[in-house]
Amino acid sequence: MSNILLWLLALTMAAPTARGEQPIPLRDFFRNPERDSFQISPDGRTLAFLGPYRGKRNLFVQAVAGGPPTRLTSETRRDIVDYFWKGDQLLYYRDLAGEENYHLFAIGRAGGQARDLTPFPKARILPIDTRTSDDRAVLMGINRRDPSVFDAYHIDVVTRKLTLVARNPGTVTNWLADHAGRVRVGVSSDGVTSKLLYRDDDRGPFRTLVSTDFRERLQPLLFTFDDRKLYVTSNVGRDLAALVIFDPATAKEERVVFSHPEADVQNVEVSERRRMITAATFQTARDERKYLDAEDEALHARLVRALPGYEIDVVSASRDETLHVVLASSDRNPGTFYLYDRTKDALTRLAELAPWLPEARLAPTKPLAFPARDGLPLHGYLTVPLSKTGPLPAVVMVHGGPWDQRDSWGWNPETQWLASRGYAVLQVNFRGSSSYGRKFWEASFKQFGRAMQDDISDGVKHVIASGMVDPKRICIYGGSWGGYATLAGLTFTPELYACGVEICGMSNLVTWSKTAPVYALPYLEMMHVMVGDPDKDRSLLEAVSPALHADRIRAPLFVAQGRNDPRVKIGESDRMVAALRKRGLEVDYMVKDDEGHGFASEENKLDFYAAMEQFLAKHLR
């Protein structure tokens, strides 16, 4: 069946709204914006943004003073993933076919030929410092010498000269530079023990300041502005991570800057001009920040008054911090970019991300809380179609990770698309989801397919008991670890689900554990503690590997996979599909040859969601 015919068929199967309106076209939820990811140049003269060119996201620039935009890049193989300003240069990241070997490219503000700054085959980059005050320099980790480790390099973006500034001894997973651009901190791991490495300048040897079990996280964020101490998030001696100042001279915490009673502190916001941190960020039911600076707090209050009802984020600023790029978004609106002139107190609209989406027809996302069967407090979100009453068909959407990720309140095109088709959407932050503290994280260790899956099941039972969801019409859906949870849900709780959709999910934890990318090797021992050792804990892993228990699945399944996925190899999906088809069970299988871990290209995403829409309509209506 052709892509166009599949898309049209999916549209015809979507039910009209209660008011008789035709459903919002599927493409409108997932098409790339015409203008996205605005950033202002350091001198405040030029705006850059990502926009479409031949179906791929490319770089454009436009003068702040006005005039038409100019396209700078002509990438047609893969989207530009991200970019940043460096003086008059724009630097951006791109891989080739989803294999995640990202290269760093540079192009001038005035255009010209893009230059590959890291032209090393089968190597990838790890950003260290892109904000150095030197307009010609960036610091990048590159695994060109050894695929399993990242050495730290100084790159001159004009001459393309690379200078090695820190050789990785084999265990450093992250580097940190001071405000003068000198690499002086490393975080080392042998898989179980983490070490904070430090040196007084960029010439001497590193010494170990602190050694901790990996359960205790001491994460350096940036140097204090005198380059003598460190701002770190730390859960050492506490459950919830706090923002603290750490003194390398004593190898101890100097003081707590901010802690929250219910959530981990995640990061900080910074004023480079005034050389200070201005806010600490954390998540409860929503993204939040604790302001540590009256000036930025007043700016935020001013923007909230000007744009009521929206979440406000300052995403870019000129070097003198008089011009700011602001994004105003919500659960029902992907957002609008504005330029705020602080000197004139003037707000100018730059671009609406999805002007074709009618906000009034989209559904609110509401937080929910419920206890797990063992009493652990759990949180999540429920999105219910407008003008609908239960019991409704539902999709349980499981996030990936599973660690260092969580579901959050805000714009999500998948939840809005599903709600527009009449499905209630449940998202559960199961044990192990980030921002809930160390105890909540440790409660997930070796609980794949067990307590973690029970948390998802308990969320399903909670919304069934509310009367909102029809117990006979529930689909489970997720990608990466969420794909594993989809397979586990169909395998170990087949009575809960009428169907499942998974993308890039692990089906056999033994085979998956033995195919990690080489640059993930420093984390293997930690993964063995958290998931299970494929040799020592083989029976434990086999007991919760869906591919080895395919005889328990009775619901239809849709599987999607990128052929070049470096994290979950295609064999994981191949084995699952083969095991089910051998039993004669219905399995739809979509493989994209130019994708990796998830689908990035607009065309491939539209193909996947069109097929998923048809699949859901067939099995839940």
N, C-alpha and C positions, 0 to 999 in steps of 0.2 A: 504494500500500500504506500503511495507517495506521501511525502511529508505534508504537502498542501491538503490532500484528501483527508489525511489523519487529523489535521488541525480543524478542518471544516466539520468533520464528523463529531469531534469532541465538542464543538460549539453547539451543534444541533442537539446534543444530548443534555446540555445544561438547561435546567428548568427556569422558566421566567420567574421574576420576583413576584411577591404578593400583590404588588400594585400593577402587575401585568407588563412591567418593563422588560425589555430584552436584557439578558445578562451582559455584564461588561465583558468584552472580548478577552480571551485568555492572554493574548499577546500584550494587552495593555498593562498587565501586572508584571511582565517579565522582560519587556523590551528595554533596551539600553536608553537612558536619558539622552536628549539632544545635547545637554550641557550638565556636567557633573564634576565633583571634586575640585572646586575652585580653590586656588591659592594665589596670594598676592606676592609680587616680587619684593625683595628686601628694600628696594628704593621706593616702593609704593607707586610705581608708574605703570605696571603691567599686571594684568590678570591672566592666569593660565587656567585651563580646564580640560577635561576629557570629553570627547565627543565622537560620534560614529563616522567612520570612513570605510567604505566597502565592508560593512558588517563588523568591524573591529574598533575597539576604543583607542583613539589616537589623541595626541596633544595639540591643543589650539592655544593661541594667545590673543589678547585684545587689550588695547590701551585703556587705562582707567579714565582718561579724558574723553573717550568715546571713539567711534569708528567701527568698521567691520572686523570680525575675527579673522585670524590667519591660521591655517593648519600648518603645523611644523613637521609632523611625522606621517609616514605612509605605511604603517605596519598592517599587513594583510594576513599574516599567518596566525598571530595570537594577539589577544588584547594586551595593552599596557596595563599592568597590575596596579602600579602606584608610581608616584613621581614626587620630586621636591625641587625647590629652587636652590641654586648655589651661585651667588653673584648674578651674572648675566646668563648663566647656563641653566638649563633644565635637565635634570637627571632622572631616568626612569628605569623600571624593572620589567623584564619580559623573559619568558622561557620559550621553548620551541614547540612542544607538543604535549604539555601537561606533565612532563617528567620532573618538573620543579627545579631544574638546573637554571636558576635565574641569573641573567647577566645584567650588568649595569651599563646603560647607554647615556650619552650626553649629546645635547644639541643646543645651539645658541638661541637666544631670544629672537634674533633676527632671522633664524632659519638656517638652511644649509644641510649638509649631510650628517645624519646621526652617526656617532662614533661609539663602537663597543669598547668600553674601558676594561672589561674583564673577558677577553676573547679566548678563554681556556676551555677546551672540549671536556664535557662531563664534569665540570666544576660548577659550584654554586657559590653565591655570596651570602654573607651574614652581616647586615648593617650594624656598625658599632657606633659611629657618630657622624651624622649628616648636618649637624648644626654648628660646627666649629666656626669661629669668627673669621677664619681664613676663607675668603671667597673662592679660592682655587682648590681647596683641600676637602677630602672626605676620608673617613676611616672605615674600612670594610674588612670583615673576615672572609677569607677565600680558602677553599680546600683543594687548591691546585697541586700542592706538594704531596698530600696524603688525603684521599677521599674521606677519611674518617675524622679528620681534625681540621679546624679553621685557624690559620695563622692570621695575625693582624697586619694589615697593610695601610700605608698612607698612599692615597692616589691623588696626583695632580690632574685635575679635570681638564686642563688646557693642553698640557704636553702628553698626557696619558702615562706619565712615569709612575711606576709602582715601587714603593720602598717598604721592605719588611721592617716592621717596628716591634713586633713581638712574635717569637716563634712558639708555637703551641707545644708544650711538653708531652702532649698526648691525651690530656684529660680535661683541658679547659673547654667549657661549653659556652661561656659568655665573656666578653671583654667590656671594659668601661674606661672611657677617657675623661680627663679633667677638662676644665673650661679653656685651657690653652691647647687642647687637642693632643695631649700626651696620654698614651695608653698606660694606665697605672694600676688597674684592678682586673683580676680575672676570677671567675667562679669555676672551680674545678670539681669534677665528680668522677669517682670510680664506679658509680652505679648505686652505691649505698651511702658512702661518706662524701659529704660536700665540704669544700674548703674555700675560704675567702682569701685570695692571694692579693698582695699589695706591694708596691714599691714607691719610694719617695720621689723618684723622677723617672724619666723614660729611658735611662741608661743602665741602671743597676738591676740586680736580680730580684725576682719576686720572693717574698717570704709569706708564710702562712700566718694569718691573724687569728682565724677561728676555724675549728673543725667540728662539724655537726653531722648527726644522722640526717638522712635526706628528709625525714619527717619535720625537722626543724628548718624552716626556710629563712635565710637571711639574704634578701634580694637587694643588691645595691641599685639605686635609681640614678643618682647623680652626685657629684661632689658639691659640698658647700661652696659658696662663691669666692672664698679665699683659697680654695683647692687644698684645704688641710683636713677636712673631715667628710663624712659621707651621709647622705640621706638614704636610708634603707627602709624597706618594709620587713618586719620581723615577727615571727610567731614563737621565737625562742623564749621559753618560760611562760608562754601564754597560749590560749586557744585561738584567739582572733588576731590576725596580723595587724600591727600598729605601724605608724610612720614614726621613725626614731632617727636621731642623729647618732652616728657611730663614730667613735674616735679611734683612728688607727694607732695612735701613740699608746693607748692603753688597751686596745683590742676589746673595748667594752662600749655598751650603750651609754651615751652621755645624758640624753633625756628623751622622753616621749613627746613628739610634736603634736600628734593627734591619734586617738583611737576611738573606735565606735563600739557600742555595747552589743551590736547584733551582726556586724559584718566586717569582713577583712577590708583594711585599707588597700587599695589596688595601685594607685599611682598619684602623681602630683601634676599640677599645672604651674607653669613657670613664666615669669617676666624676665626675658633676657636683658632688656634695656635697664630695668631697675635692679637686676641681679638678685632675684628673690623668688622663692616659691610662693604662689598666690592661693593655691587651694589643694586639698587632698580629695581624691575621688574614691567612691565606694558604691556598692549596690545593695539596696534592700529590695522592696518591690519594684523600685525604679532606680535609674542611675541618679546618683546624688553627689554633691560636693560640699565640703566644709571649707568655707573661705577663711584664709589666714591673712588676707590683705583687704583693707577697706576700699581701696581704689577699684580693684577688680570686682568686688562684691557690689559696689555702686553701679559699675558698668553693667553687670548682669541684671540688676534690678531695673535699670533703665531699659534694657532690651526686652525684658519680660513685660514691662508696661506697654511697650510699643507693639509687641507681638503676643497678645494674651492668648492663653490656651495651648501654647506650644512649648516643647522642650527646646532650650536655647543652648547652642554650642558655638563658641568662637573657635573656628577651625584653622585660621591663618591670620597673621598680622604683619604689617610692614615693620622694618627694623626699628623705626622710631615709635611704633605702637600708636600711631594716630589713625591708621586705617586698619579695619578688621573685616575679615570675611566671616559671616555669621550664617549658621544653618538653623532654621526653625522647623521642627518636625513633630510628629505625634504618632500614636498607634494607627491612625487613619489617614496619615499623610506622610509620604516619604520625605517631604521637606521642600523648602524654598531657600535659596541662597540670597543673602543680602550683603551689600557693602556698607559698613558703618563708618562714617567720618567723625572721629571723636572731637575734632576741633570745631566742627560745624554742628555737631549733634544731629547729623543727617543720616537717614537710612534709605538706601537705594536698592530696589529689587534687581537681582542679577539674573536669576533663572529659577523656574519651578521645575522640579525633577520629573513630575508626572502630571502635567496640566490636563491630560486626557482622563484622569481618574476622578470621578465625582466623590468628594469626601463625604458628602451627606449620605451616600449609598453604601458606605463601608462600615464595618462592625467594630464596636469598641472591644478592646482586650482588657479583661478584668483579672486582677490577682486573686488567687485562692489559696487556702491553707487547710491542711488535714493531717492527721497522724498516720504514720506507717503502722503496720501490724505489730511492730515491736515497740511502738510508742515514740519513735523518732519524729520530731516535727518536720513536716515537708511543706514545700511551697510550689506554686506553679501558676499557670494562667489558663483562662478559658475565654475563647472567642466564640460568640454565639451570633448566628445570622440575624440581621435586623428583622423585626416583625415576625419572628418565629417563636413558637412555643414547643416544649418537648412533648414526647420524646423524639429526638432528632437523630439522624445518622451522624456518625462522628468519625473524625480522624485523630488518632493519638500520634502527635508529632514529636519524635525523640531526638534531642540534640546530640551532636557528636562529641568527641573528646576521648573519654568521658570527663577527664580532669582538665582543669584550667579553662573550662567552658561552662556556660549555663544559658538557660533561656532568660530573656529580659523583656521588660515592657518597652514597646516602641514599634516602629514600622517593621512589618515582616510581610513581604509580598505573598509568601505561601499561605499564611494564615488568612489573609484577606481574600485571596483567590478561592480558597476552600470554603470560607464562610459565604462568599458570594454565590457559591453553587449549592448552598443549603446545608453544609456540614458544620456541626459544632467542632471546634478544634481545641484539644487538650494538650498542654505542654507541662511536663513535670520536671522539676529540678530534683532528681533522685540523688541519693547519697553519693558523694564524690563530686557533685557539681560545685563549681568554684564560688568563692566569696562567703561561704557559710562557716568557715573555721576549720581548724585542724581535726577536731573530733569527728565532724561530719565527713571530712575527707577520708580519714582512716577507717571509718565505718564501711567504706567501699572496698577495702583491700580483700582480694581473692573472692569477690562477691559478684563477678560476672555471671549472669544467668541465675543468680540466687537473690540475695537481699536487694541488689540494685534493680533487678527485674521485678521483684515483689513491690518495690516502691511505685513503679509504673503501673503495675496491676492494681495496687491500692488506690492510685489516682483514678483509674478507670472505674473501679467500684464506687468511689466517692461521687463521681458525676452521674453514674447510673442511679445511685440512691437518691440523688437530688431530683430525679424525674426529668432531667434535661436531655438525657441520652438514651437512645433505644439500644438495649443490650444485644439485640440480634443484628445490628447494623453498625459495627465498629471495625475500622481498618487501622492498622498500626503502620507507621511510616517513619523512616529515618535514613540518614547517610552516615558513613564511617562507623563510629561506635553505635550511632542510632540505627545503622543498617544491621549490625549484629543484634541489637535489642529487638529489631523487627523479626529477625529469624528466630531468636530465642522466644519471643512472645508467641509466635505461631507454633513453635515446637513444644514448649513446656506449659503453656496455658492455652491450648487450642480452643477451649470453650469460650474464650473471651473475644475472639476476632473472626470476622467474616472474610477478611482478606489482608494482604500485606504488600507493601511497596518498599523496596530497599535499594540503596545505591551505594556501591563501594563498601559493602559490609563484610566483616570477617565471618566465615562459616565454620572454620576449624581452628581453634585457638592454638593447637600444637603447631600446625604448619605455618600459621600466621606469625607466631612468635619466632620462628626460625628464618624469616625472610625480611627482617627489618633492614632499612637502608643503612649503608655503612656509617653515615654520619650520626646515626642514632645509637651506635654501639656503646658510647659511654653511659647510656641510660639503661642498658640491658639488665644489669643486676637489680636496679631499682624496679624495673618492670616485672622481674621475676618475683620480687617481694609483693608487689601490688596486684599482679594478675596470677602468677604461678610460673614455676620453672617448667619448660616443656619436657625436661627429662625427669627431674625429681618429683614434679607434681603432675605427671602425665595423666594419671587417672582422674585427677581433679579437673583438669582442662577438658579431657575427653567427655566427661560427664555433662559439660555445659556447651559442647560444640554442636551446633544444630546440624551440620552436615553428617555427623555420625548418628543422628537420631531422626533422620528424615522421615522414617516410618510413622512418626507421631503427628506430622503435619497433615492437615486435611483441608485447609483453606487455600484458595488460589493465591498465587504470588506473582509479582512483577519485579524483576531484577534489572538494574542498570549498572553499567561498569565502564570505566575508561580503560582502554587497552594499555596505556602507559603509566598506570597508577604505581608510584614507587612505594606507597605506604601499605596498601592492601592489594596485593598482586591479583591479576585477573583469574588466576587459578582458584582463588577463594570462591568467586562467583561461578566459575565453570563447574567446580565439583558440586556445589549446591544445586545448580540447575540440572546437572546430569543425574544426581541422586533422586530428585523429584520426578523428572521425566521418565526415569526407569520404572517408577511406580504408576505412571500414567496420570500424574497430577498436572493440572493446568499451571504452566509457568510461561510468562512472557519474558523475553530476554532481549535487552537493548545494549549493544556494545558500540562505543564510539572510538574509532581508531585514533583520533587526534586529541583525546582527553586523558587526564590523569585522575587525581583523587577528587572526584566531583566534576560536574560539567561547567566549564567557564564560558564557552562561546555562546552567543545569543541564539544562533541557529540550533545548536544542540540542546540548550535549555528549553526552547520552545517545542522541539520534538519530544523531549522527555515529558514535559507537563501536559502536552496534548494527549500522549499515550496514557499517562496517569489519569487524566480526566475521563477518558473513555473507560479505563479499567474500573475506576471507582463507580462510575455511573452504572456499569454492568453489574457490580457485585453489592452495592449498597442501596440502590433505589428500589 
